[in-house]
Amino acid sequence: MVHLILGNTASPAKDGKRYKWTFYVRGATEYLDSVTIKLHPTFKDPVRTCEAAPFEFTSRGWGTFDIAVLLKFKEGTTLRTSWELQFDHEDASGQLEVPHSIASAASSPPQPPPARETAEVADTADPSPPPPPPPPPPQEEDHSDIYGVRGSIAGCDSTDEAAPEADEPAPEPGPSPPPELLRDTSAGKADDDPSRSAVCQRLREMAFMDPSHTHFMFGRGYTGPLQAPKVIWKSSQPPRKDHSCPKWLTATEFEDQPEVAVAKVQELARLIKLSRKTVAYTGAGISAAVIGQAALSGQNTVGWKNNTRAAPPTFTHHALGFLGRQGLLHGWVQQNHDGLPQKAGFPQERINEIHGSWYDPSNPVVKYSGTLHDKSYPWMREDAETADLCLVLGTSLGGLNADQVATKTADRTLLPPAPASGVLAPGAWISLRRPGTALKGLVTAVGDRTIQVRFRSSSDEDSEEEDDRLAEAVTLSKDERFEILPSVGGGLGTVILNLQQTAQDGKMTLRLFGKSDDILRMLLPELGFGLSIVRPPEWPRQDRALVPYDKEGRRSSGKRMWLDLRKGQAIRITPGHNIQGAKQPAYMHIGAKRPIVIKGETKQPGVGLGHVLNRCNTTCSFILQIEGVQMRLGVWWLESAMRGGVTHLPIVNRDPSFEVPWPCRCTDGSMMEKRQSRPAPLLDNPSVALCVISMAMDFFLFFVSSLGVIFASLLQQSCDIPLWWFLALVGLVASISAVLYAKMAWTEHGSDRTWTIHGSLALVVFLVQGGTMVWGGYLCWLALASSQCAVDVLNFTLVCTGLLALIELIGFFSVYFVFIPSFMMQLRDAAKFT
């Protein structure tokens, strides 16, 4: 085992308030080419790179934070991790294991490529795992999504301190611009890529295996050592009593030998990098530790747990969620209803909750007697038809209709390479319509006037009773009117990560035995990621946001709608829900055409109206009251809506409001609407500083001017007219200024023109207020010069004091409810390290 040591030293500075600290990377640094770290955003240059040992960085400060670390190894790969700065110990450190592939590649001297014949002999004699594919060239790597613009320093020893504010404060993560995924989905490798073509060729040449095959517990694509897995729990019972299975299949649990596990994980990492579309297909097993499960198991014996809505994601959820955000996991077909993938950060728009969800009011959990959501089944069929690689975790593949995501992906590995799109050749798929049905078939031979096709039945509605087995070949004339479908050739197949065997194990490209948490902890470093980078997301704090959807919840390019999920807001379920199809008794009156009797109580039909009860951060959900019953909406729906991720929202406000556009003139002189967006940027707009200063001066000027006039009225006779005019003018000006300041505080950042107009008006008001101060001072000087006394001025004093109290009250509300919260929010966001 080769390890790196990450840590920091810390000692109190001379002033007793701060610490002098040094972050370091030590240990097996001979494998490292460079170390890049990202510090707190308040540092003047938060991104630093050290390209030679010792890999250290020194600074002073009073607060701790997480340091993002990018390790670049000499053999070309990178590894991301993080270190939490600590001041409690003089020297705090932790170990980070260098992935086996990196250590072995760096320690082995380069060898000339062997001849083709020699390579074939070596493959036969030595079943050791193949070396990982060469890393991509440096110019293809882009870590700007996490580390920003790469920075560098001349030396690795610095005394930089955290500045009060960053030179370029990070933009506020408000409702607009919306949060983005870290990366686009991976495009994988083309068919002519040598690594990919070698894998596909091996899979085409190896038929599906029976339990007696030597590779049955390893996979058809596995090339590593063949040491049998060890039994960690033995059983003679089937995995599930509610599913049929072959006689040889039991609930016995296995675990791969360490050497085999390493080889399998390395090959899995290679498949993920090659894959053009990776889809996860998961069952209850990945949630068993926190939710419970129905299957028989020796590891998960707790049964169903209480308070399942508050269950946290497992490491498996976090790892898959992270791979989804990195673009390496393109889709997820989820049998469970628990919302744990989304809680771990997997994008809502990429997950198909095929059997319903606890956190989607439009798609409740589907009973066995119910029907799937209109969008769920076609979406699952599409993934089954187009997945290049399928990852199966936590499911027994016991015969559910959704199991075709795994089985069809495995079946395609036996197909020949797909011909070019639109070309009628062996391996092409065609669609032939017949009265009442549509037939889809695989072309097996092409003659001068005829073709041979193996059809399978396919209904127009994609019914769940569909039979996907190919029939015997039939001969068709080329004159038949058929459609050549997009090419579908061999793929990378299906990989299963499980403790127990399944009836489909003989089809697997790779077969990994073990806990998915343990396997994924090994996988992430092989993909170039550190384990500490896998963290739960931070959900939007606001409950109201502008989203690009119309009043029916459909994604739209028009005016954005306010989605208001604050307590008490009226909401309704959008059209297209599956409440009736799910057949949950408690919800059957929603969308019903006649009264429903539930447990002896008659409920009248409802269209799906309700309101928001509250937000529950423990369960990451909004609790809703819909037609008298409670439902939940995951907080991640709001985040996805802000990005415009999902095509359709499950709920909208009953009477939604939309953003108010304001006109701006284009370069050609035409008028167009420009959208408002973020709240007033109190840290990066000079108009705000003018607002705050003007408000403070407004109170000061009004106070001084009023005192000047009152004092003058005490010393000068016949001052009734100047006093009344003065009080009226000052009161009017102060009221106008307070209104302007409040409007500017609520003005959104995109409205630059509005800021300019209000700022100019505020400046005019400020100048008028200054004139009133000069006038009051002049009256005061005149009264002193004349040394004359006036009659009773009590009434004038009361009026002046009342106006002063009114203006200060308006200013207090503006400052307390608008400026201070917004200012503190942006300070917090600027200091937040993501």
N, C-alpha and C positions, 0 to 999 in steps of 0.2 A: 504494500500500500504506500502510495506517495501522497504527501499532504502539504498544503500551504497553510501558513498560520496568519490569520487576519486579526488585528487587535489595535489597541491604542494605549499609550501612556498618558498620564494626567498628573499634574502637580499644581497647587495653588499659586497664582501669580502674586507679585509683591503687593498689589493693592488689596488683596484679600477678597476681592469680589469676583475675579475671573480665574480661569484655569489656563495654563499652558499645556497643550496636548499635541501628541504626535500620532497620526494614523500610520500603520505600517503593514506591509505584506512581506512575510519572511518564510523560512522553510525551504522548500524545493523551488527556489526562484530561478534556478538554472533553466527551467522549462519556459519561463516567461519572456516575452518580447517587450511588453509594455503594460502599464496599469493606468487606467483612466478612472477618475473618481468624480462624482458630482456632489458638491457640498450644498449647504443650505442656500436658498435663493437670495438671501440678504448679503452673501459674499459678493464682492465686486466682480470677481471672475470665478463663478461656482464650478466650472468644469476644468479639471487639471489632469494633465497626462505626464507620467514619469516613464521614460524610455530606457532607463538603466538602473541597476541596483546601486544603492539600497532604495527600495520602493517605499518612500516615506513622505509624509507631508505634515508640516508643523504649523500651528496657528494658536491664537488665543481667543477666548470667548467665555461666556457665562452659561450658555444653554446647550443641551444635548439634542441630537437629531440623527436621523438615519443617513448614512453615506452610501450612495449607490456606487458599485464597483464593477468595472468592466475589465476582465483579465484577458489579454491577448497572448496566446502561446506561440512559440517559435514555429511550430508546425502549421500554423495558420488558423486554427480554430479559436473561438472566443467563448468565454464563460461569464455569465452575469450573476452577481450576488449583491449582498449589501451588508453593512456593518453598523450596528447601533452604537454611537459614540457614548462612552461611559466615563463618568468622573468619580464613581464610588471606589474605584481601585486604582492603585498606582500603575498597574499594568494588567489590563484585561485582554484576553485573547480567546480565539476559537480556531478549530481545525477545519479545513475544507479539503476534501478528498479530490485529487486530480483524477479525472476520468481515465479509465484503463486505456482507452484508445489513444488518448493524448500522450500518456506516459510511455506507452510502448512505441508509439511512432517517433517520439522525441529521442528515446534511448537507443533505437535500432539504427545502425548506419544505413544510408541509402544503398539499395541494391539495383543493379541493372535489370530491366524487365526480362523475365525468362522467355524462352521460345515457347510457341503455342503447345508443342508436344510435351515439353517439360511441365508446363502449367497443368496440363490434363493429368499427368502422372501424379503430380503432387496433390492434386485435389482428391485423387483416389486413395492415396496412401495416408494422408494426414487429414482427419476430419475436423481440424481446428477451424474456428470461425474465420471468414475472410476479413481482410483489413477494411476499415471503413472507407467510404468513397472520399476522394480528395476534396478538400475544402474549396468553396468558391473563391474566385480571385478577390483580393481585398476591395477592389472598386465596387463589387456587388454588395458588400455589406453596408448597411445603413442603420446606425443605432440612434439616429437623431430623434426618433419618436420617444426615446427614454432619456437620452443624455443631452439632447439639444445640440448646439454647435460645438464640435470638438475643440477644446482649448488646450494649450500647452504652456509650460513654463520652462525657463532656462534651467533651473535646478529644482530639486524636489524638496528643498528646505525653504519654508516661507514663514514670515511672521504676519501675514495678512490677517486682518480682523474683520469680523462681520460688520458691514456698514449698517447704519440705521435703516437705509432703504436701498434696494437694488438699483443699479443704474437704469435698468429697463424692467420695471415691475411686470410680473407675469399678469396676463389678462385675467380678469375676474371670471371664475368658472360658473357663470350664471346660466340662465336658460337660453341665452343666445350670445355668442355662437355655441351650439350644443356640443356636448362631449363627443369625442370621436373614438373609434376603435384604434388600437395601437397600430395594426398593420392590415393591409389588404390580404385577401386570401392567397395562399401560395399557388403558383401555376404548375409546380411539379416539374417533371422531365418529359421530353418528347419520346415517342416510340423508338427513335433511332439513337437514343442515349445508350451507350454501351452497358452501363450498370442496369438500366431498366430492361433492356432487351434480354440480358442474361437471366434476370429473375423471371421474366415472362416465359422465356423458352423452357426453363426448368419446370415451371408450373404446367405448361402445356404437355410436357413429356411424362409427367407423373400423374397417374389417374388417382381418383379418390381411393382412400385406403380403408381396409377393414381393421378391426382391433388387433389382428395378429401381425400387422405390418410393423417393421422395425422403426419406422418414422411416425407411427400413429400418435405417440405422445410427444412428438416434437414438431411436426408440421411438414407439409410437402415441399416447402421452400427452404427448410432448415439445412445448414451445411456444417454445423458445429459438432462438438463431442456428443456421443450418444450414451450418456449415463442416465439410467432410469430414475425418475423422480422418486422421492421417498414418501411413504404413506404417513401422514400426520394424524389422521383419524379414519378408522375403518368402520364401514357399515355394509350391511347386506340389504338395506332398504333402498327403494328408488328415491331420487332427489325430491320428488313431489308426488303426493298421493292423488292430486287432481289432474295430473298429466300422464298419459301413457308413454312408455319408453321401452327400448330393447331390453332383453333379459340380462345382457352383460353389464348394463349401466346401473350403477349404485351411487349412493351419496358419499362414498369414500372420498376423502380429500387428500390431495397430493401437494408436494412442494418441490420445485426443481432444485437439483444440486447447485451449489454456488457457481461452479465453473460453467455449467449449462445455462444458468440464469443470466450470467454476464454475456454469453454468446447470443442468446435469444434476444436480449435487450438491445445489443448492438445491431442485430439484423432488423429489429423493429424500428430503431431509429433511422436506419437506412431506408426502409420502406416508406416511412413518413416523409422523408426528404424527397423521395422519388414520386410520391403520390400527387396526382392532379386533382383529386377530390377525395378527402378522407371524411368518413361519416362514422360517428360513434353510435352504437346500439347498446343501450344499457337497461338493466333490470333492477330488481329490488336489492340485489347483493351489494351494490356499491353504497347503499344507504342503510344497510342492516345494522351497522354499529350505532347509528343515531336514531333510526326510525323503527327497525325491526323487520322481520320478513316471515313469509309463510313456508319457505322451503326448509327441508331438513338439513341441518348443518352442525358440525362439531365446533366450529369457531364462533358462530353467531347463534347463541342459545338463549337470547334474552326475550324472544317473541316481540310482539308489538309494544312499543313504549308509549308512555303518557306524554301529553303536550307535544305532539309531533310537529305542530306548526312552528314551534320555537327551536326546532332542531337545527344545529349548525351544519354546514357542509363538511364532508370528510376531505382528507387530502386528495383523494381521487377526484372529487368535484373541483377542488381548487386547481389541481394540475390540468385537468381537461378544460376548465374555464380559461386558464392562462394560455393554453395552446390555441383555444378559440380566438382569444384576443390577439394572439400572434399570427393568426391566419393559417396555422398548420392543421386546424380541425375545422373543416368547412361546414359540417352539419352534425346534428345530434338528434337521433330518434329515441325518445325517452318513454319507457313504459311506466315509470313512476309518476306520481302526482305531486311530489313534495316540494318542487321549486328549488331544490338545492343546487342544480346547475346554475340557475340565474343568481342565486345568492352568492355563488362563487365567482360571478362575473361573466358567465357565458352569455353572449348576446341573445336577447329574446327572439329576434327575427330569424335566428339560425336554428332554433330548437323546435322540434315537432313533438309536442306532448300528445302522443297518439291516443292515449287513453284518458285524456282530460287532466285538469289541474286544480289544485286547491286555490290557486292565486289568479285564476282567469274566470271572471263571472260568465263570459260568453262560451266557455268550454268546461263545464263541470265534469267531475269524474264520471266516466261512462260505466254503467252497470253491464253485467254480462248480457243482459237482455236488451241493451241499448244499441244505438248505432253511432259510429264515429262522426266527428265533425266533418262537414262538407269539404273543408280544405285539408284535413289531416290525412285522409286516405290517399288522395291523389299525390300529395306531397311525399308521403311515405313510398308510394309506388315509383315516383320519380327518383328518389334517392336509391331505391333498390335497383333501378335500371341504369343509373349513371355513376354510382360510387366506384371509384378506382380502388379504394382500400377501405375496408370496414373493420372497426375496432369493436369487439364484443366484450362487454364487462358485466358481471353480476347477473347474468340471466342463464337459465338452463336450456334455452332453445328447445322448449318442450312442445312446439307445434303451434304457437300463436301465429296469426296471419302476418303480423309484423316481422316475424322471423325471416321473411323473404329478403329483408335488407341484408342480412348476413348470408343467406343461402344463395341468392341470385348473384351477389358479388363473388362468391366462391365459384359458382357455376361458370361464370364468364372466363375464368382463368383457363378453361379447356378450349376456348374458342381460338380459331386462327387469328392472326393479325387482321384488323379491320381494313377493308379497302378504303380508298379515298371516298369522301362524301359524294353521293350522287352517282357512284359507279356501280353498275350491276355486275357483281362478281361474287364468287363463293365467300361467305362471311358477311355479306350485306343482309340487312333486314328490310322486309317489305311489308306494307299494309294493304290488305285486299278487303274491300267492303262487299258484304253479302246482305241480302234482305234481313234486317233485324239484328245484325251483328257485324263486328269488324274483326278480321283475322290478321294476326301478326305472325310472320314466319321468317325463318332463317334460310337463306339461299345456300344450298349445298353443292349445286352444279349448274353450269350455264352452257347451253348448247347453241346451235345456230338459230333455232326457232323456238326452243323450249327451255325452261328452267326447272330445276328440282328444288322443292321447298318443304321444310318441316314446319308445319303450322302449330300454333297453340291458340286456344280459344281466348277471346277477349271481348268482354261486353263494353258497350258504350259508357256505362256508368262506373266502370272499374269496381264491380261488385266484389265482395269479400269471398264469394264462392268461386272465384276465377281459378282455373286450372292452368298452371304455367308449364306443365310438362309438354315437351315437343312430341308431336305425333310422327308416324312414319312418313317418309318423304313422298310427296305427290308431284306429278308433272303438270306444269302450267304452260300455256302458250305465251309467248312474249307479247301477243296481241291483247292479252288481258289488261284491263285498266287497273294497275296497282301503283302504289306510291313507294318510292325508295326512301327509307327512313335514314336519319343521321347515323353515321357509322358507330357501331358498338363492337369493339374487339376485346381481346383478352385484357385483363387487368391484373392488379397486384393481389387481389383476393381478400380473404378474411383472416383476421388475427383474433384469437380469443385469449383473454386473461381471466382465469378462474381457478378456484381451488378444486372444483369438481369437474368430472368429465361430462360431455354432452353427447347426444346422439349424432351431432354433426361434426365431431372432431376430425373424422377422416377427410373432410373437405378443406381443413384449415391450411393456410399458408404457413402460419406459425401457431404453435400451441404452447402457451406459457402457463405454468402451474404456480400459484402463489396468491397472496393477497394483492389486490390491485394497488393499494396504497404503497406497498413495498416495491412493487414492480415500477410504478411511475416515479418513485423516488430515485430509482436507478436510471430511468429513461431520460429525465430532464437534463442531467449533466451530459449525457451522450448527444443531446440535441443542442448543447451549448448554453444551457440555462442553469443558474444556481438555484438551489432549493428555496433560499430566503426570498427570492423575487416573487414567489407564488403567494399572493396575499389577497384577502377579500377586497372587493371594491368599496369605494366611498360613495354612497348614494346622495343624490341632490338633497340639500337641506330644505329647500323651498317646496311648498305643496301646490304652487301655482306657476305655470310656465306657458310660454308661447310655443305652440306646436304646429307643424305644417300639415294640418288635417282640416277637413270640412266638418259641417255640423252633424254629418252621419258617421263620422269617425274614419272616413276614407282619406288616405294620403293625397295631398293636393299641392299644386304649385301656386295656388292663389293666396289670398290673405290668410295669415296664420291665425289660429284659434287659441284662445286662452283655455287651457285645461286646468280647472280649478278644483283641487281635491282637499281644500281646507274643510275643517269641521263644519257640518251643517249645510254644505253646498248641495243643491239639488242635482241629481244625476239620472241618467237612464242608460239601459243596455242598448247597444247599437244593433241594427238589423244583421241577420246572418248568424245568430248564436245557435248553440246546440243544446239548449236547456231541455227542450222536448225530447231530442234524440238521446240525451244522456239517461233519461228516465229515473233521475233521483227523485224519490217521492216528495221530499220537502220543497222542491222547486217546480213541481209539475204544473202549478197554477200560473206560472210565468210563461206567457205565450200561448196559453190554452184557449180554446174556443168556447168552453162551457165550464161551469163550476166543477171543482175537484174536491173529493172527499179524502182527507188524509187523517188517519187515526181517529175517525169519527167526527172530525171537524170539517165543515164545508168551507172551502176557500174560493172566492170569486176570481175569475180570470184577471190577470194583470199584464200590462204591456212591458213591464220592466222598469218602473219608476222607483226612485229611492233617493237616499241622501247619504252623505259621508258621516259616519259616526266619529271616527278619530283616526289618527295615524299610530300604528304600533311598531316601534322600532325593534322590539324584541323579535317579532316575526317578520320584520321587513315588509310590512303590508299596510294598506289602508283598509280599515274595517268598514264595510258598507251595509246599509239596510235597504234591501231590494224587495219591494212588495211584501214586507213583513218578515222576511227571513234574512239572516246574516250571510254575507258573502265577503270574500277578500280579493283585493287587487294588489299584486306585488309592486313594491316601490320601483322595481326595475322597469315596469311599464312606462312610468313617467320619464325615466332616463332614455329609454328607447324612443319614446314619442318625441322628446326634445331633439333627438338626432334624425327623426324621420325614418327610423329603422324598420318598424313593422308596417305592413301595408294597410292594416285596419286596426282601430282601437276597440277594445271590448266595451268601454263606456265613454260617454261624453257628458257634459253638463246639459241640463234640461233646456236651458235657454242660453247657449254659449255666446260669449262676446268675442269680437275679433280685434286684431290690432288696428289702430287708427293711423292710416297712412297720411303723409304730408307731401305736398308737391315739391318737386325740385326740377330745375330747368336743365335739360340735357345740352350737350355741346351743339346740337343742331337747332336749338331754340324750342324744341317741343317740350311738353310737360310730361312728367312721369311720376309715379308714386315710389317713394323710398320708405322702406320699413324701419320702424323703430326697433331698437333691440335692448342692449343692456342698460341697467340702471345707471344713474349719474356717477361717473368715475371720479370720486373725490380725491384720488391720488394722482391722476394723470391728466387732469384738465384744468388749465389756469383759470377758467371762468368760475370754478368752484371756490378757489382761493378768494377771488373777488367777492363771491357771495358771502363767505364767512366773515371776511374783513368788513364788508359793507354792513352786514347785520350788526356786528359789534360796534362799528362807528355810528350806526343809526341810533342805537340805544344811547351811546355816549353823547352824540350831538343833541339829540332831543332833550336829554337830561340837562346838559349844560345850557342850551338855548332857553329852555323853560325856566331854569333858575335865573338866567340873566334877565329875562323879561319880568319875572316876579320881583326880582330885586329892583329893577328899574321902576316898576309900578309902585314900589314902596317909596321911592325917592323922587319920582317925577309926577307932577300933576297932569291931569287931562291925558292920561295914557290909555283910556278905554279903547279907542279905535285901534291903535297899533297892537294892543294886547290881543284883542279878539281876532284880528286878522292874522296875527302871528300864530296863535293857537290853532286856528282853522287850517292854515297852510301847513304847519308842522305835522298836525294830525293826519292830513290827507297824504302828505309825502311819505310819512312813516308807514301808513297803511298800504300804500302802493308798493313800497319797497318790500314789506313783509310778504305780500302776495307774490311778488316777482321771485323772491328767494324760495318760497315754498314751491312755486311752479318749476323753478330750475332744479330743485331737489328731486322732483318726481319726473323730470324730463329724462328720456332714455338716451343712451349714449349715441345711438345711430342718428339722432336728430341734431346734427351739427348746426343746421340752419336755425333751429329753435334756440339752441344754446347761444348763437350769435345775436339773435334778436333780443332775447331776454337779458343777455349780458350787457348789450348796449343800453337797453332801458334802465337796467340797474345802475349803470354808470351815470346816466342822466339824473336819476333819482339821487344818487350819491352827491353829485355836484349841486343839485338844488338844496339838499340837506346841508351841505357845506355853506351855501349862501345864507341859509337860515341861522346858522351858528354865527356868521359874521354880523348878521342883522341883530341878533340877540346881544352880542358883545357890544355893538355900537350903542344900543339902547341902554345897556348897563353903564357904559362910559358917559353917555349923555346925562343919565340920572345922577351919577356921581359928580359930574361937572356942575350941574345945576343946583345940587344940594337941596332940592325941594322935596317935600313929602306929599304923598297922595293920601286920599281917603281910604276907607276900608277896602282891602283887596282880597278878602277871604274867599269870595266867590270865584275869582280868577284863579286863586291858588288851588281850590278844589277841582276846577275844570282841568287845569294843567296836570295835576296829579292823576286824575282819572284817565286822561288820554295816555299818560306815560304808562300807567298800569296795563291798559288795554294793549298797547303796542308791545310791551314786554311779555304779556301773556301769549300773543301771537308768535312772537319770536321764540319763546320758551317751547311751545308745541312744535315749531318747525325744527328747532335744534334737537329736542329730546326724541321726537318720533321719526325724524328723517335723517338729519345730518349725523348725529352720533351713532345710531345703529348702522347706517351705511358705511361710515368711516371705520368703525370697528370691524365690520364684516370684511371690508377690503384689506384692512391690516392683517386680519387673520388669514385671509386667502393668500395674501402676499407672503406670509410666513409659513404657509403650509408646504410641506415637501412631498411631492408626488413623483 
